[in-house]
Amino acid sequence: VSVSYFTSLSRDEEFESSSASVIPLFSITYFLAITISITSCLRLDCVRNKVWVASFGAFSAGLAVLSSFGLLLFCGMPFAMTVASAPFLILGIGVDDMFIMISCWQKTKVKDQVEERLAETYREAAVSITITTLTDVLAFYIGLMTPFRSVQSFCMYTGTAVLFCYVYNITFFGAFLALNGRREQGNRHWLTCMVVPEKKDNPDGNVCCVGGAYDMQTGTEREMPADVFFKKYYGPFLTNSWTKVFIIILYGGYLAASIYGCLQIQEGIELKNLAVDTSYVVKYYDNERKHFTEYGPNVMIVIKDEKFQYWNSSARKGLDSCLQKFENLSMTSKVVSWLPFYMAYGELINLSLNNENEFKKNLPGFLKASGFSQDVNFTNNSILASRMFIQTVNISRAIDEKNMQSALRETAEKCSAVDLLVYHFSFIYFDQYAVIVSNTIQNVVAATLAMLVISLLLIPNPLCSLWVTFAIASVIVGVAGFMAFWDVNLDSISMINLVICIGFSVDFSAHISYAFVSSNEPSANKKAINALYSLGYPMIQAAVSTIAGVVVLAASPSYIFRTFFKIMFLVILFGLVHGITFIPVFLSLFGFCGKVHSSIEHENGIKEHSSIKNQSAFAYSNSGFTPQKELQMNSYANENTDTPDKSYIFNSSWRNYDPDCP
């Protein structure tokens, strides 16, 4: 005999215990993230190797989790089960900022003082990671507006962890980056910290024993192969006219599929999914669906009115009229009540139950003998409350559960004869159906507007701020649409992830948009190529490491954590595609070039009133990641001319002329 069992506490107990199922995955996650971080930062040069930098970057993210969780637990913030997925997320955010800072560090001049290199790194990276941190934190804190406690808890813990992650990145990690810079400045081995000869001094030396090579022309570290790929191959290919046409068509297909998916998305969560796959609760629900699929919850109808006169025939008729309305609903069957049985019992033994004293005198004996003792609260010779049950039928989908709950509550409210309450322990989950769509839209709209305000404040170009907002909306639509294709319903679990979606979708678009605006390249196409050259590889590193941080959740026995992985995978995938494909193309087509022309006028004014040496320094300090300008100006400076030739300035090859602008 196979027995399936279930109690009113089973679901809550299994729900709470499911968080323990992911604890063994933490170590695997951090091992994967650290391994990927170290591998992507490996160099064949024993001096320029960034192994320790990558390790301490991941360690910094771990410190952020410990600090934030410790602070909030100390303050008494409830720890909901959904918070257990936050460490996986924070690890991805932490290494994202780490890769951006390492990329900017590598583009500084290796012969400069460490202080100057770090200042240049912060100048290039600080604004970018500040934008993404503010947007992430706001996205999570806006999630506190939701009425779901589990979502509030998750957003509070994760938002606070993101803040700590930012603080540790610009302090702890920045300090270690400076220490590593001093090691490089002394040309010391990455492992032994022993001084090693430079390659030029010992060209035949073993790769493990010589190091410190750098690009003699630019004075920076040698370019990574991935950076060269973005600069010489991917960037020019993406900005080709025919490629742009194809990308626009591809984006149209993506948008159409996403919108179609949004129209197909289902609301609600199957209650068995709140427990792990191996739980007895899952077996119970499976057998219930298999053998009793036509029946829904057995809902109780509670009489709350302490003054209700059960012995009064008129009062009973009013109650019967209300109960008849419940039975007339399409999703209910007959009401099972103790009161008709008691009245029949009185008639059988000739009791006058219309008399209050007689009614109360015989009630305890009847309740004990009949088995209805749990249905009547008879205390101090008064009936404080009582309950009846009504069996629901034809409840097979989440929308049916939502409609059933609404119909029962509406019927109870319309009963004027007595104060009624309808209740089932599953109603706490059904309640979310009534507000999940409106709350999701509210959070998404509020967070998107907050992202727009931050982008307008920190990105020095209003049009590019609008493109960032556009990218957020586009990624959200894509994630919501493809959720339906991946059998993920819209519920409180997926709503948490849609809030995350806002924060992560802005990361990639904000990085690339800020790099595009900050570039001093002459044309929109070259700006796009330069932005990809600067941040394309760090964004791929961040995406891969973030996915590595959550991929182990795909093996979790809990539906909640598997859903977290699915949506995070979609968020990172679509965010990355927008960052390195869609947004660069759109910016190159509709990019705003006013900043370029204003900078030309400013630079030309300085050129007319400064020495050639100062001109060269100024041009380099404002050229971001395009040091070729300095080389061209230095070649002009070598002519030993005291006053610059104005015609040379306006006709030279480095002139900021944008063929894409009128």
Number of C-alpha atoms within 10 A of each C-alpha: 3 3 7 14 10 13 8 10 9 14 22 12 12 18 20 14 14 24 20 12 15 18 12 10 19 18 11 15 23 21 15 19 26 24 18 20 26 21 13 17 21 16 14 10 20 23 30 26 21 21 20 16 23 27 17 20 30 26 19 24 29 19 18 25 24 13 15 21 22 13 15 16 12 9 9 9 13 16 16 16 17 22 20 20 21 19 24 26 22 24 31 23 28 27 30 26 27 30 25 24 25 20 21 23 24 18 23 23 18 22 13 13 13 21 12 14 21 21 15 19 21 18 13 22 23 19 15 23 24 16 21 26 24 20 27 28 22 23 27 28 21 21 30 19 16 21 13 16 14 19 23 23 20 24 28 23 27 26 26 20 31 26 17 21 29 25 16 20 26 19 13 17 24 21 14 16 26 17 14 21 21 15 19 23 17 15 22 24 23 21 11 9 13 14 17 19 18 19 18 12 10 13 11 9 14 10 12 13 18 24 28 22 18 20 12 9 9 17 15 19 18 15 14 13 10 14 20 14 17 23 21 12 12 19 26 17 15 23 21 12 13 10 14 20 12 12 17 14 12 13 16 12 12 17 17 14 16 24 16 16 21 19 11 16 17 18 20 24 21 14 16 20 18 22 25 22 16 10 19 18 22 21 17 16 19 15 13 15 14 10 9 12 15 13 18 20 18 16 21 21 24 19 20 16 15 13 11 18 15 18 19 14 12 12 15 18 12 15 20 14 13 19 21 13 14 22 16 11 14 12 20 22 15 14 19 16 18 20 17 12 14 19 16 13 15 19 12 9 8 9 15 14 23 15 13 13 12 14 19 17 13 14 18 15 11 17 17 11 9 12 10 18 17 11 17 20 14 17 9 7 11 11 20 16 17 22 22 19 20 20 17 23 19 15 19 13 13 18 16 15 24 20 16 23 20 15 16 21 17 12 17 21 14 13 16 11 16 20 16 22 17 21 18 15 14 14 16 10 16 22 15 19 23 16 15 20 15 12 19 21 13 16 24 24 14 17 25 24 13 18 28 21 15 18 28 17 13 16 22 14 20 15 18 25 24 16 21 30 23 17 24 29 19 19 28 24 21 24 28 27 24 24 24 19 17 12 12 24 22 21 20 25 20 22 23 24 20 28 25 26 28 29 25 26 29 29 28 30 29 30 27 28 27 23 25 26 24 22 25 25 26 20 20 28 25 20 23 32 28 25 27 27 23 26 23 26 23 26 24 20 20 25 23 19 27 26 23 24 28 29 22 19 25 15 12 20 18 23 21 22 24 19 22 24 24 22 23 23 19 20 27 24 18 23 30 25 16 24 28 25 20 21 24 28 27 17 21 21 16 14 24 17 17 10 14 21 16 11 14 17 12 11 15 16 11 15 21 15 12 15 15 22 13 13 21 21 14 16 19 18 13 16 17 21 22 19 19 14 20 20 15 14 20 16 12 17 18 10 9 10 11 11 13 18 11 12 8 11 16 14 9 13 11 15 15 17 15 16 10 15 13 5
